[in-house]
Structure formats: structure tokens, C-alpha cells
């Protein structure tokens, strides 16, 4: 049962990364600095993983000192 739940959560995360990546590439989040700040906020709120951030932006997620 827990394996199924974990698989479902992983599937949802993969779908979110794909959706965010598409929106990022289309410029829907604004310029690069604004887009990256938005995605860092998603990581801080656990809506996106650090690995997902890297997949979308091509950059490592580094938590800002003032966040």
C-alpha cells in the first residue's frame, strides 16, 4: 500500500516538474531571475524538489541566506 502511495507521489512530482519546465521555457514565470526566484519559492514550500529545480533551470538549488 505504501509503495503505491509513494509511486503516486513520485508520479505527481514528475508531472509537476514537466509542467513547470514547460512554463519556464515559455517564459510564463517572467525573466530568468524572476522565474528562478519563483521556482526557489516552490522548493521552499515543498511543491518542487531541489532535483526538480535543477532539471528545470539547469542550475543547482542553493537556499538563500535570507529566506
URHU-V110101 format. One line per field, one symbol per residue. phi: phi as a letter, one per 20 degrees, with the letter a starting at -180 (. if undefined). psi: psi as a letter, one per 20 degrees, with the letter a starting at -180 (. if undefined). burial: I if it has 24 or more other C-alpha atoms within 12 Angstrom, else O. A space follows every 50 residues. Layout:
BEGIN
phi=???
psi=???
burial=???
END
This chain:
BEGIN
phi=.fffffffffffffffffffffffffnfenfgffffffffffffemebef ffgfffendffcfffee
psi=ghhgggggghggghhgggghgghghijhjargggghgghhhhghjkiqrh hggghghjqqpppqhj.
burial=OOOOOOOOOOOOIOOIIOOIIOOIOOOOOOOOOOIIOIIIOOIOOOOIII OIIOIIIOOOIOOOOOO
END
